């Protein structure tokens, strides 16, 4: 886990990124493909939660 990110904060970040509302907003409303959403979600979760080591 990235230094300074608590378990609670990590859960909040994961919830915000993977919520059905976020998916619907980006895919259905904004025209992202499911693959684009999956790639962005994965990259963002890794960047926000995992230590670079």
N, C-alpha and C positions, 0 to 999 in steps of 0.2 A: 504494500500500500504506500502511496505517496506520503512523504513526511508532512505532518500537519493536517492531514485529512482524517477526521474521526470516522468511526463506523457510521454514526448517524448522518454525517455530511455525505459520505459515500452513498448511503441509501437514498438520500434526497436527490443527489445528482442522477443516480441510476433511474429513480422513479420519474424525474422530470424528462429525461431523454427517452425513456421507453414507454411512457404513458400512451394509451390509445389516442388520447387527444392530440399529442404531439405528432404521432404517425399520421393521423387523419388530416391535421393541418398541413403538414408538409407534402403528403402524397396526394390526398384527394383535393385539397384546396389550392395548393401551390404548384402542383404538377410534377413533383419529384417522382422518380420511379422507385419501386420498392427496393431495388438494388442500391440506388443512390442513398436512400434513407438508411439502409443496413450498413453501408460503408461509412457514412457520416457518423452514425450512432456508435459503431465499433471504434472508429478513430478517436472520437470525442471521449468515450468512456476510458479508453487506454490513456489518453493524454491527461485526463483529469484525475484518474484514480491510481495509476500504476507508477511506481518509481522508475526512472529512466535507467537504473542500473541493471 
